Amino acid sequence: MDSYDFIANWRLVKGLFADAWAVLRNKARPQQLMLHYHRAFMVILGIYPNKKMLSNGVYKTVHYFILLNITLFLIPVLCGAYEWNNAIDMGGDFVWIIGISLILTKMWYVHFRADEIDNVIKNFDSYYTNAQSKTIDPIILGWERFCFLIEIGLLSSSIVILLFFYLAICVPPLFTDQELVYHAIYPFEWHRPEKHPTTHMIIYVLQTITSWHNLMSILQIELLGIHIMLQTTLNLKILCIEIRSLGELEGGDQIFHMKFCRVVKLHQHLIRTVEKCNSVFYGSFVTHLIASFALISVSTFETLVSADDPKESAKFLLFVIVAFLQLSFWCVTGNTVCVQSLEVAEAAFDIKDWHTKSVDIQRNIMFVIQRGQHPLIFVAKPFLPFTLVTYTMVLKQCFSILALLRETI
């Protein structure tokens, strides 16, 4: 499939759930990696400007319009700071500013890194197509199907959660005295329904449309990163299965050495791929950690401050849940990579009768065991890696700041 053809990407997205049904019901092998589907979604949303897509004048114009729209979308929300009356208003605006800034930053980051992201996807695709060119072990096929179904489940559940979140923020202005989706100030008081009902309605419609596009965009960007981690875990799992299967080979040391060199090269390539991901997504990782820390701290604080107002408290509680889920997905999947990478050393040690092989083969196996004891981690140095340890530390710091804010208020 030509990843640069807009129509082809549209067809790919339309076939996603048919592919998922075939994997679930017919126990078939996925036709495409989930990474291809996320890239196709981003192309359709107009936020994936690799060189080929930017060569299309219409797509280029739409893409820059989207970036300009969300940039201008943030400015009136920032101006809303002039109307802060209390801590609840201030916290509400802070949450929106942090969230919109996160989306804007990640969109611009994809803008500058789209071609490098293509190379990362190509690396994972090479692992998948290489496995496809030979007879697939039923156990490996089972893990591939399991990973794909998890990815489909994450996508489906995330869309449902975002739909409820979208309705929760966009419907209240229709039935309450809330003027707009976001507290924002526009020139000439266009946001005041009593003075400019027509422009107010236009602004409301634009905010709702932009909000849905922003939510779908950040969802695809986030899931692309999370599923890259899942694919890394899957390939490490397959690597461990293949390493352990070397003990069942027949034919002497020469055949063993040939097969062993192949899996060692795969391990080396996976290490380089993780390093490349850390480089390509560095800015995205940093932005994500800072934004998650700020969102959880502010939202939790505002939930407690607005406890006397059930509507406001419920709104901030929703922000807390979304921020927790976002950080949880990243840290859990990052932790699976870390844990699975350590299993490579165990798999090499578990090779049947490896101590009876030649001295050179034993030395190579011990080298793999030694290297496998260094975990692969997704990290933006000097920040902490995406692991459960980091998750725990972030939550502790958030609640420490929360306690400090409560004492201050």
N, C-alpha and C positions, 0 to 999 in steps of 0.2 A: 504493500500500500504506500502510495506517495504521500508522505506526511505533510507535504507542502501544498497539497491540493485541497482547497476549501470544501468542495463537494465531496471528495473522498473522506474527509474528516467528518462531515455531516453523516454520511452513510455509516461510517464506523461507529459513531455515537448511537445511531438508530439500531444498530445490531448488537449493542452491548448486552441487553437483557436476554436476547435470543441466545447469545453465547453463554451467558450465565445459566440459562435454563438447560442447555445442552450439557454443561459441566455438572449441574446438579442432578438432572434426571437421567441422562444417558451415560454419565460417568466419562464424558469425553475430555480430551485435553483442551485447555483454553486456546482459542485461535490466536489471541494477542495477549501480550502482557498488559496489565491494568494501566501501566505507565503510558501506553499509547492512547488509551481512552481519555486519560486526564489531559494529555497534550491536545487531543482533538477537541475536548471541551473548551480549553483555553483559546484555541484557534477560533472556534465559533463565537466565543465571548469577545473576541477582538483584542485579547491581551497577550498574545504570544507572537511577538514580532521578530522571528528569525529572518535571516537574510532573504530566503525565498519568498516568505510572506510579505516582507517589506518591498519586494520588487513589484508587487501588485499595488498599483496606485490607489485603488478604491480601499483596499484593506489598510494601507498605510494611513490614509486620511481618517478612516474610522478609528483606528488605533490611537492616533494622536488626539482625536476628539474625545475619546474615552478618558485618556490621561488628563486632558485639560478640564474635562467635566468634573472629575473627582477632586482635582486640585482646587477648582473654584468652589466645589461643594463644601470643602473644609473651611474656607475663609469666613462665610457667614456664621458658622458654628463657633469659630474662634472669637468673632465679634460679639457673640452672645455673652461673653465674660463680663461685658459692661453692665449687664442687668442682674448680676448675682445679688440675691437678697439674703441668703442664708447658706448654711453648710450643705443642705440637701441640693439646692440649685447648683452650687459650685461642684459638688461631687458628680451630679448628673452630667454636667457639661464636660467635666474631666474624663468621664468614662467614654463619652462619644468622641471627644478629641483624640484620646488614646487609640480607640478602635479604628476610627477613620484614618488616622495617621499610620497605623499598622498596615491597613489595606493599601493605602497609597504607596507606602515604602516598598511593600512586596511587589506591587504592580510595576513600579519603576525598576525594581531589582530584576524582575523577569524581563523587562524591556532591554536591559543591558546584558543579561546573561542567557538569553534564549538559545543562542547557538551552542554555548557550552552545556546547557541542559540537554540539548539534542545529543551531544557526544556521550553524556552520562547514560541516557536512555539507550543509545546504541550499544554501549558496553553490556548492559543487562540483557539486551536483545540478543547479543552474540552468545551469551550463556544459554539462553533459551533455544535458539536455533541450532546450536551445536548439539544439545541434548536431543533435539527433534530429528537430527540426521542419523541417529542410531536407535537400536532397540532400547526402549525405556523400561527400566526396572519398575514393576508394579508399585513398589514402595515409594519410589521417586515420583511416579505419576500421582499417587495418592497425596503426597505432600504438595505438589504443584496445584492440584485441584483444591486442596484445603486452603492454601494461601490465597488462591483466586476468590474463593467463596468468602473468606474473611474480608478481603478487599471490597467485594461487592456489598457485603453486609455493612461495612463501615460507610461506604458511599450512600447506600439507601437510608440507613439510620440517620446519617448526618443531614441528608436532605430533609427528612421529616422534622428533625430538631430545628433546623434553620427555618423551615416553613412556619412552625409554631412561633419561633422567635420573631420572624418577620411580621406575622399577624399581631403579635403582642406589642410591637412598636409602631405599627402603621395604622391599626384600627382605632385606638383611643381618640385621635383627633376628630373622628367622625361622630363620636358619642359623648365626648366630654368637652370641657372648656379649654383643653390643650390646643394650641393654635396649629402647631406643625409636628411632624415626626420628631424633629430635633429642635432644641431651643436655638434659634438663629436670628440674626438681625440683618435685614436687607435694606438697601438704599430707599429713601422716600417712604419708609414704613410699608413696603409692599407686603410684608408678612402679617399685617394687621387686617383681619377679616372684616372688621367694622368700617375700615377706611377704604380698603382696596379688595373687595371680595373676589374679583376676577383674577387678579394677580396672585392673591392668596391661594386660590384653588389651583392655579397653574404651578405655583411653587410646591404645593402639597403633592400634586401628581408627579412632578419631577423628582421630588424627594423619595417617593415610594418606588418609582421605577429605578432610580439610581441605587437605592438601598438593596433591591433584589439583585441587581447586577453585581453590586459590591459583595454581597453575601455569597453568591454563586462563584464569583471570581476567587475570593479568599478560600472558599471551600476546596476548589480544584488545586490551588497553589499549595495549600496545607496538605491535602491528601497525596499530592505528588511526592512531597518530601517524606511523609509517613510511609507511603508504599515503597519508596526507594529503600527505606530501612527494612521493611518486610521482605523485599526481594533480596536484600543482602543476607538476611537471616535464612531465607529459603536456600540460597546458593551455598551458604556455609553448611546447612544441614545436608544438602546433596553431596557436598564435598566430603563430609564425615562418612556418609553411607558408602561412597566410592572408595575412600581410604580403607575402611574396614573390609570391604569386599576384596581387597588385594590379597588378603590372606587365603582366599579360596582359589587363587589362580593356579593353574598347572602349566608346566612348560619350562621351569627353571628360572634362574636369576635374570637372564637377559630379557625375557618377557616381563618379569616383575619390574625390572628397572625401567623399561619403556613405559609401562602403565603408571608407575610411580612418578616419573618425570612429568607426565601429563597432568596429574592431579596437583603436583607441586606448582606447576605453571599456573593452574587455575587459582590456587591459593594466593600466589604472588599477584595475579591480576586483580583478585578481589581486594587485596590490601591497597593496591594502587587506586582502585575505583573508590574505595572509602576515602582515601586521601584527597582524591579529586573532588568528591562530593563536599568534603569539608572546605575545600577552596572555593568551589562554585557557589555554595550556599552559605558562605561565611557571614555576609551581611544579613541574610535572611535569618540565620540562627541567632545572631546577636539581637536583632530587632525583636524576634519572637520572645526571647528570654526576658528582655527589659519590659516589653509590653505585657507579658503574662504576669510578671511580678507586680507591675503597677495596677493592672486591671483587678487582680485578686485582692490586693490591699485596699484599693479605693472602694470597690464594690462591696466588700465585706463590711468595711467601716460604714458606708452609707446605708447598708441594710440594717445595722444596729441603730444608727442615728434616726432613721425614719421608721422606727418600730411602731410609733403611734399612728402612722399613716399606712394602712395595709396595702393600698395601691402602689405607693412609692416603694415600700419595703419589698413587695412581690417583684417589682421591676428590677430592683438591684439584686435580688436573690437570683433572678434569671441570668443576670450578667455574671454572677459568681459561678453558677453552674456551667455556663458556656465556657468561661475562662478556665475552670477546673478541667473540663473535658478536653479542651484544646491542649493544655499542658500535659494532661495524663496520657493522651494518645502519643505525643512525641516522646515522653520519657519511658513509657512502657515498651514501645517499639524499639527505641534506642537501647534499652536494657536487654531486649532479646538478642540484638546483634552482639552486644558485649558478652553475654552468657554463652551464646552459640559459638562465638569465635574461640572461646577457651576450650570447647569440646574438640576442636581440631587436634590438640595435643593428646587428649584421651583416645581419640580415634586412631591416631598413629601408634600409640602405645598398645592398643588392642589388636593390631595386626597379628594374625595367627602365626606363631613360630618365627617372628621377625628376627629373633636372636640367632636363628640358624642360617640366615642369609650371609652373603659375602660381607667383608669388612666395610667396603665402600657403601653398600646398601644400608648397613646398620648405622654408619656415620650420617648418611642422608636422613634416615628416619629420626635419629636423635636431634638433628638440626631442625626438622619440622616440629618435633616435640618442644624444643626450646623456643622456637619462634611462636608456636601456638599458645604459649603461656603469656604472651603479651596481648591483651584484649584489643579488639577493633572497636573504636568508639567514634560516634558522631559528635564533634565538638567544635566550638568556635573559640579558640584560645585568645585571651586568658580566661574566658568564662568556663563554667563547669560543663561537663559533657551531659548529653541527654540520657540519663540513667535514673533509676528509682532513688538512688542516693541523692542526686541533685533535686529530684522532685520533693523529697522529704525536707531537704535544706531550704528550698524556696518557700515551702509552706511554713516552716518554722520562722523564717525571716518575715514573711507576710503577717503572721500572727503577732510577732514581736512589735512590728510597726503599728499594727492594729491596737495593741494594748497601749502603746505610747500615744497614739492619737486620741484614744478614749480618755486617757488621763488629762491630756491637753484641753479637750473640750469640756 
